[in-house]
């Protein structure tokens, strides 16, 4: 049971490596970058994820022995911003993710991926900060995509995530809800594994 969960998490992490490679290639080719220290996208309370996307994060919290503590915070958070976000106490709009290596798909792709417009053509889903600070770079990136540059695509990765596990990979919800659900799922697998070990041990002793 736990092995199956770990295998799912590994598949998600392999996908994240693909995303990171593609976004890095886009940044290198176009010069599109997030402003230093910017955390404005993380301050949006409507950020969504699927439980599957944050399964590696849930496993990491169990590894650290922090899962129950974070579950309480997540369940108390309601529709607030991501509980793992740490806003800059001085500079408004700046901040950092305290679980950056385990962040979900949207956090990896935002500002560096494409969507289809009404005409069915791919275009950059540009971040508002990118448009404000580096409009020329955004325009150049849009042109490169229009001319065939292969940028990561939101829909493609959503389909891939859903294919890994149709149950955990399709239901989109607030990121706090998704992490809470993933923690509960992993916790259940731990409980079942412990029960199985106990039953096996009793059988051997008898």
The 8 nearest C-alpha neighbors of each residue, nearest first, counted from 0:
[[1, 3, 2, 188, 4, 192, 191, 189],
 [2, 0, 4, 3, 188, 5, 189, 192],
 [1, 3, 5, 0, 4, 6, 7, 188],
 [2, 4, 6, 0, 1, 5, 7, 8],
 [5, 3, 1, 7, 6, 2, 8, 0],
 [4, 6, 2, 8, 3, 7, 1, 9],
 [7, 5, 3, 9, 4, 8, 2, 10],
 [8, 6, 4, 10, 9, 5, 3, 11],
 [7, 9, 55, 5, 11, 6, 10, 54],
 [8, 10, 12, 6, 11, 7, 5, 13],
 [11, 9, 13, 7, 8, 12, 6, 14],
 [10, 12, 8, 14, 9, 13, 15, 7],
 [11, 13, 15, 9, 14, 10, 8, 16],
 [14, 12, 10, 16, 15, 11, 9, 17],
 [13, 15, 11, 17, 12, 16, 10, 18],
 [16, 14, 12, 18, 17, 13, 19, 11],
 [15, 17, 19, 13, 14, 18, 20, 12],
 [18, 16, 14, 20, 15, 19, 21, 13],
 [19, 17, 15, 21, 16, 20, 22, 14],
 [18, 20, 16, 22, 21, 17, 23, 15],
 [21, 19, 23, 17, 18, 22, 16, 24],
 [22, 20, 24, 18, 23, 19, 151, 17],
 [21, 23, 25, 19, 24, 20, 111, 18],
 [24, 22, 26, 20, 21, 25, 19, 27],
 [23, 25, 21, 27, 22, 26, 28, 20],
 [26, 24, 22, 28, 23, 27, 29, 21],
 [25, 27, 31, 30, 23, 29, 24, 28],
 [28, 26, 24, 25, 30, 29, 23, 31],
 [27, 29, 25, 26, 24, 30, 31, 23],
 [28, 30, 26, 31, 27, 140, 25, 136],
 [29, 31, 26, 27, 32, 28, 136, 25],
 [30, 32, 26, 29, 136, 137, 33, 25],
 [33, 31, 30, 26, 34, 129, 35, 111],
 [32, 34, 35, 37, 129, 31, 128, 36],
 [35, 33, 37, 36, 32, 128, 129, 132],
 [34, 36, 37, 33, 93, 32, 38, 94],
 [37, 35, 93, 94, 34, 38, 95, 33],
 [38, 36, 93, 34, 35, 39, 94, 92],
 [37, 39, 93, 94, 41, 40, 92, 95],
 [38, 40, 92, 42, 41, 37, 93, 43],
 [39, 41, 42, 38, 43, 37, 109, 126],
 [42, 40, 39, 38, 43, 84, 81, 80],
 [43, 41, 39, 40, 80, 44, 38, 81],
 [42, 44, 41, 45, 40, 80, 46, 39],
 [45, 43, 80, 79, 46, 42, 78, 81],
 [44, 46, 43, 47, 173, 80, 78, 174],
 [47, 45, 44, 173, 174, 43, 48, 41],
 [48, 46, 173, 174, 172, 171, 45, 49],
 [49, 47, 174, 171, 172, 177, 173, 52],
 [48, 50, 171, 51, 52, 170, 168, 177],
 [51, 49, 177, 181, 167, 53, 52, 178],
 [52, 50, 167, 168, 54, 49, 53, 181],
 [53, 51, 103, 49, 50, 54, 48, 11],
 [52, 54, 56, 50, 55, 51, 178, 103],
 [53, 55, 57, 51, 56, 181, 52, 8],
 [56, 54, 8, 58, 53, 57, 59, 101],
 [57, 55, 53, 59, 101, 54, 58, 60],
 [58, 56, 54, 182, 60, 59, 55, 181],
 [59, 57, 61, 55, 60, 56, 62, 54],
 [58, 60, 62, 56, 57, 61, 55, 63],
 [59, 61, 66, 63, 57, 65, 62, 58],
 [62, 60, 64, 66, 58, 63, 59, 65],
 [61, 63, 59, 60, 64, 58, 65, 66],
 [64, 62, 60, 61, 65, 59, 66, 58],
 [63, 65, 61, 62, 66, 60, 67, 68],
 [66, 64, 60, 68, 63, 67, 61, 69],
 [67, 65, 60, 61, 69, 68, 64, 70],
 [68, 66, 70, 69, 65, 71, 64, 61],
 [67, 69, 65, 71, 70, 66, 72, 64],
 [70, 68, 72, 66, 71, 67, 73, 65],
 [69, 71, 67, 73, 72, 68, 179, 66],
 [70, 72, 74, 69, 68, 73, 75, 67],
 [73, 71, 69, 75, 70, 74, 76, 68],
 [72, 74, 70, 76, 75, 71, 175, 69],
 [73, 75, 71, 72, 76, 70, 77, 179],
 [76, 74, 72, 73, 77, 71, 70, 78],
 [75, 77, 73, 74, 79, 72, 78, 82],
 [76, 78, 79, 75, 74, 73, 175, 176],
 [79, 77, 76, 44, 80, 173, 45, 175],
 [78, 80, 44, 77, 76, 81, 82, 175],
 [79, 81, 44, 42, 43, 82, 78, 41],
 [82, 80, 83, 84, 175, 174, 79, 41],
 [81, 83, 84, 80, 73, 175, 76, 72],
 [84, 82, 97, 81, 96, 98, 85, 95],
 [85, 83, 96, 82, 81, 95, 97, 86],
 [84, 86, 95, 94, 96, 83, 87, 97],
 [87, 85, 94, 93, 88, 84, 95, 38],
 [86, 88, 94, 93, 89, 90, 85, 91],
 [89, 87, 86, 90, 91, 94, 93, 85],
 [88, 90, 87, 91, 93, 86, 92, 94],
 [91, 89, 87, 93, 88, 92, 94, 86],
 [92, 90, 93, 89, 87, 88, 86, 94],
 [93, 91, 39, 38, 37, 90, 94, 86],
 [94, 92, 37, 38, 87, 36, 91, 90],
 [95, 93, 86, 87, 38, 85, 36, 37],
 [94, 96, 85, 84, 38, 97, 86, 36],
 [95, 97, 84, 99, 98, 83, 85, 94],
 [96, 98, 83, 99, 84, 95, 85, 100],
 [99, 97, 96, 101, 100, 102, 83, 56],
 [98, 100, 96, 102, 101, 97, 95, 83],
 [99, 101, 98, 102, 56, 97, 96, 103],
 [100, 102, 56, 99, 98, 55, 103, 53],
 [101, 103, 99, 100, 106, 98, 104, 53],
 [104, 102, 52, 106, 105, 53, 101, 107],
 [103, 105, 107, 106, 108, 52, 102, 15],
 [106, 104, 108, 107, 109, 103, 48, 47],
 [105, 107, 104, 103, 109, 108, 102, 41],
 [108, 106, 104, 105, 109, 103, 19, 18],
 [109, 107, 105, 111, 112, 106, 104, 110],
 [110, 108, 111, 105, 106, 107, 112, 126],
 [109, 111, 126, 125, 124, 112, 108, 123],
 [112, 110, 108, 109, 22, 123, 125, 113],
 [113, 111, 151, 152, 108, 123, 110, 124],
 [112, 114, 123, 152, 122, 124, 121, 153],
 [113, 115, 121, 122, 152, 124, 153, 116],
 [116, 114, 121, 120, 119, 122, 117, 113],
 [115, 117, 119, 118, 120, 121, 114, 122],
 [118, 116, 119, 115, 120, 121, 114, 122],
 [117, 119, 116, 120, 115, 121, 122, 114],
 [120, 118, 115, 116, 117, 121, 114, 122],
 [121, 119, 115, 116, 118, 122, 117, 145],
 [120, 122, 115, 114, 113, 116, 119, 123],
 [123, 121, 113, 114, 115, 141, 124, 120],
 [122, 124, 113, 125, 112, 141, 114, 111],
 [125, 123, 113, 110, 112, 114, 122, 126],
 [124, 126, 110, 123, 127, 129, 130, 111],
 [125, 127, 110, 129, 128, 130, 124, 109],
 [126, 128, 130, 129, 131, 125, 110, 132],
 [129, 127, 131, 130, 126, 132, 34, 33],
 [128, 130, 126, 132, 127, 133, 131, 134],
 [131, 129, 134, 127, 128, 133, 132, 137],
 [130, 132, 128, 129, 133, 134, 127, 126],
 [131, 133, 129, 130, 128, 134, 34, 127],
 [132, 134, 129, 136, 135, 130, 131, 137],
 [135, 133, 130, 137, 136, 131, 132, 138],
 [136, 134, 138, 137, 133, 139, 130, 140],
 [135, 137, 139, 138, 133, 134, 140, 31],
 [138, 136, 134, 140, 135, 139, 141, 130],
 [139, 137, 141, 135, 140, 136, 134, 142],
 [138, 140, 136, 142, 141, 137, 135, 143],
 [139, 141, 143, 137, 142, 138, 29, 136],
 [140, 142, 138, 144, 139, 143, 123, 137],
 [143, 141, 145, 139, 140, 144, 146, 138],
 [142, 144, 140, 146, 148, 145, 141, 139],
 [145, 143, 148, 147, 141, 146, 142, 140],
 [146, 144, 142, 143, 147, 141, 122, 121],
 [147, 145, 143, 144, 148, 142, 141, 149],
 [146, 148, 144, 145, 149, 143, 142, 150],
 [147, 149, 144, 143, 150, 146, 145, 25],
 [150, 148, 147, 144, 151, 25, 21, 152],
 [149, 151, 148, 112, 25, 152, 113, 21],
 [152, 150, 112, 21, 113, 149, 22, 153],
 [151, 153, 113, 112, 155, 154, 114, 150],
 [154, 152, 156, 155, 112, 113, 114, 157],
 [153, 155, 157, 156, 152, 158, 114, 113],
 [156, 154, 158, 152, 157, 153, 159, 151],
 [155, 157, 159, 158, 154, 153, 160, 152],
 [158, 156, 154, 160, 159, 155, 161, 153],
 [157, 159, 161, 155, 156, 160, 154, 162],
 [158, 160, 156, 162, 157, 161, 155, 163],
 [159, 161, 157, 163, 162, 158, 168, 156],
 [160, 162, 168, 165, 169, 158, 159, 163],
 [163, 161, 159, 160, 164, 165, 158, 168],
 [164, 162, 160, 161, 159, 165, 168, 7],
 [163, 165, 168, 162, 166, 161, 167, 160],
 [166, 164, 161, 168, 169, 162, 167, 163],
 [167, 165, 164, 168, 169, 170, 161, 51],
 [168, 166, 51, 50, 164, 165, 169, 170],
 [167, 169, 161, 51, 165, 164, 160, 49],
 [170, 168, 161, 165, 167, 166, 171, 49],
 [169, 171, 49, 168, 167, 172, 166, 50],
 [172, 170, 49, 48, 47, 169, 173, 177],
 [173, 171, 47, 48, 177, 176, 174, 49],
 [174, 172, 47, 176, 175, 46, 177, 48],
 [173, 175, 47, 177, 48, 176, 46, 178],
 [176, 174, 178, 177, 173, 73, 81, 179],
 [177, 175, 179, 173, 174, 178, 180, 172],
 [176, 178, 50, 174, 180, 175, 179, 49],
 [177, 179, 181, 175, 180, 176, 53, 182],
 [180, 178, 176, 182, 177, 181, 70, 73],
 [179, 181, 183, 177, 178, 182, 176, 184],
 [182, 180, 184, 178, 50, 183, 179, 54],
 [183, 181, 57, 179, 185, 184, 180, 186],
 [184, 182, 186, 180, 181, 185, 187, 179],
 [183, 185, 181, 187, 182, 186, 180, 188],
 [184, 186, 188, 182, 187, 183, 181, 189],
 [187, 185, 183, 189, 188, 184, 182, 190],
 [186, 188, 190, 184, 185, 189, 183, 191],
 [187, 189, 185, 191, 186, 190, 1, 0],
 [190, 188, 186, 192, 187, 191, 193, 185],
 [191, 189, 187, 193, 192, 188, 194, 186],
 [192, 190, 194, 188, 193, 189, 195, 187],
 [191, 193, 189, 195, 190, 194, 188, 196],
 [192, 194, 196, 190, 195, 191, 189, 197],
 [195, 193, 191, 197, 196, 192, 190, 198],
 [194, 196, 192, 198, 193, 197, 199, 191],
 [195, 197, 193, 199, 194, 198, 200, 192],
 [198, 196, 200, 194, 199, 195, 193, 201],
 [199, 197, 201, 195, 200, 196, 202, 194],
 [198, 200, 202, 196, 197, 201, 195, 203],
 [199, 201, 197, 203, 202, 198, 196, 204],
 [202, 200, 198, 204, 203, 199, 205, 197],
 [201, 203, 199, 205, 200, 204, 198, 197],
 [202, 204, 200, 201, 205, 199, 198, 197],
 [203, 205, 201, 202, 200, 199, 198, 197],
 [204, 202, 203, 201, 200, 199, 198, 197]]
